[in-house]
Amino acid sequence: MRPMIFLLFPAVALVAQAPARVDLVQRFNSELPGINQMLKEMKNQEALTKAQALVPAERPSFNGSSLQTIVLSLEDFRGMSALYDLLAKTTSAAGQWEKAAEIQEKRAQAARVTLAELEKAQAPIADQWKKVSEESSDYVAKNTPLQQELQTSLKTLREDVDAVNAKKKKLDAKGLEELKARIAKAPQKEQELDQITAAMPVHKQNLVNAPKVTKILGDNRKEVEGMIKDADE
């Protein structure tokens, strides 16, 4: 059975088939300068009305089906959280301080829901990569010396056969039988070596990818926890 390399992200074609998403981060970035200018000009109510129109009626759904969709979902929530914060600040500028506090509370609650969804989605990914890392580590540790042993054995066999064929080395009847026995076993050894040679880069790449995935999962959690803390404060 050919080993499977576990990639950080699935094929891009799968994402292309998904419905077009509204980029809330881009919406925030493009509208922020205008709203800041309104606040600078003391057009507080106008800024509030503009900010209210930017916030989606519903929180973007969280897609935890893969690491890539998780990253995209967090991007959506990052934009949503920024828009909530902008709405709270324009509401406060308009003198509605209690309403602004309610908006920040809503933002914090949305972040808590997102954190729960994130933990649920990332748990099986973390378990999968832990298993992949352990299996690949075991494979590399077990088969690296075996690979070297097979390479040395086949190299020595080729050298012995060449020496006998070139009549540089003479064997008695027993030595000739032993050489024939080694030659008979060579195809099996070559097949085993080919399998290890093909699989080894895959397992080594898994060991490179595993800590990267672990870091991504940890960074995702820290980001949402930071949003909760910011909204609470």
N, C-alpha and C positions, 0 to 999 in steps of 0.2 A: 504493500500500500504506500503510495507516494505521500510524503509529509505535506502538511498544509502550512503555508506561511500566513500568519495572522497579521493583516494590514491594519494600519491605524485608521483608515477610512475606507468605506465601500466605494464601488465604482461611481464616478460622477454622473453617469447616465441615469442612475436611479433617482438622483436628486432632480435632474432635468425633467423627469416625468411628473414631479410633484407640482401642485398648483402654485402659481406665482404668489410670493409672500410680500407683504408690505414691509419695507425696511424702516423700522421705527427709529433706529439710530440715525439713519440718514435724514429722516423727517425732523428729528430733534436738532441735528447739526445745522440743517439748512434754515430752520425757522428761528433758532436762538438769537442770532444777531439782530433780526428785526424786532423781536420782543424786547431785547435789552435796550434797543434804541428808543422804543416806546416808553419804557420805564425811565430812561434818562430824560426824556422830554415830559415826564410826569403824566403820560397818557396811560394811567394805571388801569382804568376800566377797559380801555381798548386792548391793552396787553392781556388782561384777564380773559376777555372774550376770545382773543386769538388762541391763547393757551388751552382754553376749554375745547375748542374745535379740533385741537391736535390729538387729544387723548382718545384712544379707541374706546368704544362702548364696552367691550369685553376684553379681558386679559387674553393675550395670545395663548393658544393651546400648546401644551408641552408635549413634544414628540421624543420619547425616550427609546425608540427602536434601535438606534445605533449611536456610536460615538459622534458621528458627523451631525445627525439630527439633534443630538443633545447640545452640541456647540451652537447650532443655528437657533435652537429654542432659547438658549441663554442670551444670544445676541438679540432676539426679539424682546426678551424680558429686560435686558439692559436698556433698550430704547424706551420701553414702557415705563420703567422706573425713573428714567431721566425726565420723561414727559410729566409724570406724577409730581416730581420734585419741582419742575418748572411751574406747573399749575399751582402748587402750594405757595411758591414764592410770589407769583403774580396775585394770588388770592390775598396773601398777607399784605402786599403792597397796596391792594385795594381796600385795606382796613378790615378785612374779614379774618381776623386772627384765629378764632375758634374753628372756622371752616378750614383754614389752612392746616391746623393741627389734625383735623379729621382726615384730610387728604394724605398727610404724612403717615397716619396710622393705617390708612387703607393701603398705602404703598408698602409699609412694613408687613402687613398681613399677606399681601400678594407675594412678597419675597419669602415669607415663611412657607406658603403653599408651594412655591417654586422649589424651595430647598427640600421639602418632603418628596416632591416628584423627582427631583434630581437624585436624591439618595436611593429611591426605589429603582430608578433607571440605571444608575451606575453600579449598584451592588452586583448584579450578574456579570457585568463587564469586568469588574475588579476580580471576581472569582474566576472568570474564564482566563484572564491574563495571569493570574497566580498559578493556575494549573498549567498553562502553556509554558510559563517560565520554568516551573519545576521539571516538566517533561523534557524541555529542550536542554536544560542544564544537565539532567541525567544522561541524555543522549550524547551530548558533547563529551562529558566526562568518561563515559563508557567506550565510545567509538573512536575518539581521537587516538588512543594508543593502539587500538585494533587496526585503524586505518594505516598507521605507520608500520605496524607489523606486517600487514598484507603487502604494502608497497615494497618493503624490504625483501620479503619472501619471493615475490614475483620477479623483482629485479635480479636477485641472486639466481633464480631458476633460469632466466633468460641468459645471464652471463655463463652459466654452466653449460647450457645447451649449445650456445655459440662456441664455447671452447671445445666441446666434444666434436661438433660439426667441423670445426677448423682444424681438428686433430692436434689441438694445443693441450688437450687434456685426455688422458687415457683412463678408462674405467675397467675394472674387472667385472665379471658376471654379476656379482652382488651389487656393485655400484651402479651398473647399468639398469638393473631392475629397480633400484631405489630411485633413479632418475626418471624412469618411465612412470613410476607411481606418483612422483611429484608432478609430472606433466599431466597425468590423468586428473589430478586434483586442481590443476590450474584454472580451468574454466569456472569452477564453482567459486574459487577465490577471487577471480576477476569480476564475476557477477556481484559478489558481496562487496568488493571494493568500489565498483561502479555505483551501487546503491548508497553506500556511505558517502561517497564523493558528491553525489547529487543531493543528498539530504542535509549534509553538514552546513552548507551556506544558509539553508532555510532556518535551521535551528539556531544558528549564530545570529541571524537577523532578528529572530524572535527575542533573543536575549538583549539585543540592542533596543528593540521596540518596547519591550515590557516596562522598563523604568520611565520611558517617555509617556506611555499611557497612564501610568500611576501618577506622574506629575500633572498631567492634564486633568485627571479626575480630582486630584487634590486642589488644583488651582480653581477648578469650577466651583467646588464647595466653598473655598475661601472667598471667592468673588460674591456669591450670594449671601454669605454670612456678613460680608462687608456692607452689602446693600441694606440688610436688616439693621445693622448697627447704625448706619448713617441715617436711616429713616427714623429709628427710635430716638436718636439724639436730636 
